[in-house]
Amino acid sequence: MRKSSQALTGILDDVLDHAKIEFGQFELNLATASPREEISSAVEMYRARADEKGLTLTVRLAQGLPDYAECDALRLRQVIGNLVSNAIKYTEAGRVEVVADCESIDGQFRLRVAVSDTGRGMTPEQSAKLFTDFYRAKDKNAPNVPGTGLGLAIARHLARIMGGDITVQTGRGWGSCFTFHCPITALEASEVEVLPPQTAGTEVDDLGNLSILLVDDTASNRLVVRAFLKNSGVQIVDAENGSEALDCLERRPFDLVLLDMKMPVMNGRETLTEMLRRGGRIGATPVIMLTANAAADEQELFLQLGAVSYLSKPVKKSVLLSEIRKATSMQAARSA
């Protein structure tokens, strides 16, 4: 049911975006962002899918990428995410590679992201129609791939609205390479009110030696969080519902609980309420809610119930790491 609802939501999002573009109602929301973090976040969202298919998913970010830039981060992730998602869908074995760099042309920066795969590839006739609305390249000798046929068309429209484009190189037997490029306005650190940039290594290493209880009934969601925290030294224990989580909390202490809201047996609200009722060490364990429900009243409710933070899925890696740091720092200050 969850996968079906996510597929339906994806279709509705595509149709709405397509309608906005067709009627000229689509506007970019320019703001300060970190290209490195946005690209990494867009790719990591699909790592669980790649792992399920046994594919190697790699991302290489060139040194020339600016630390900060003015861009529409949401649409940037949407375009890159679409290309990565398609690459994984149409690749049965091998790898998907994402390479991002930035070049300066006449004083302006142009971001370029290439997504290549070792999938089935396409014929010249198929690639010529590829960005047409509702077109889907089919191969009678390959597994059928679900979709609306709108994703690539919307991605190219967005790329062109951003002042760029998407091109493709493909061939039967060797796969495909989609290249997205668009201009961005690079910013100096002194021009933005954000923390200094961190490398991928320090971004995770400074979490310290934490123990985290990850509570979610969906395996792919747990895989995404584990991918975000890999190589961090953080110890993660999984639970598939609130009842299992409470058993884990009774057996041993944890520094933090990452808690899904909608689960069988015992949902997030029931789990949080029971933790507070039991009190002591269990009641004092900080909880970050990870939920697909972004309603303001829900957020207010869980914060009143004692959660230290409330994050909407799909959560960005940088945001999750930041909230983990805040939660554990607050807990350490209370214990001091």
Buried (B, 14 or more C-beta within 10 A) or exposed (E): EEEEEEEEEBBEBBEEBBEBBEEEEBEBEBEBBBBBBBBBBBBBBBBBBBBEBEBEBEBEBEEEBBBBBBBBBEBBBBBBBBBBBBBBBBBEEBBBBBBBBBEEEEEEBBBBBBBBBBBBBBEEEBBEEBBEEEBBBEBEEEEEEEBBBBBBBBBBBBBEBBEBEBEBBBEEEBBBBBBBBBBBEBBEEEEBEEEEBBEBEEBBEEBEEBEBBBBBBBEBBBBBBBBBBEEBEBEBBBBBBBBBBBEBBEEEEBBBBBBBBBBEEBBBBBBBBBBBEEEEEBBBBBBBBBBBBEEEEBBEBBEEBBBBBBBBBBBBBBBBBBBBBBBBEEBEEEEE
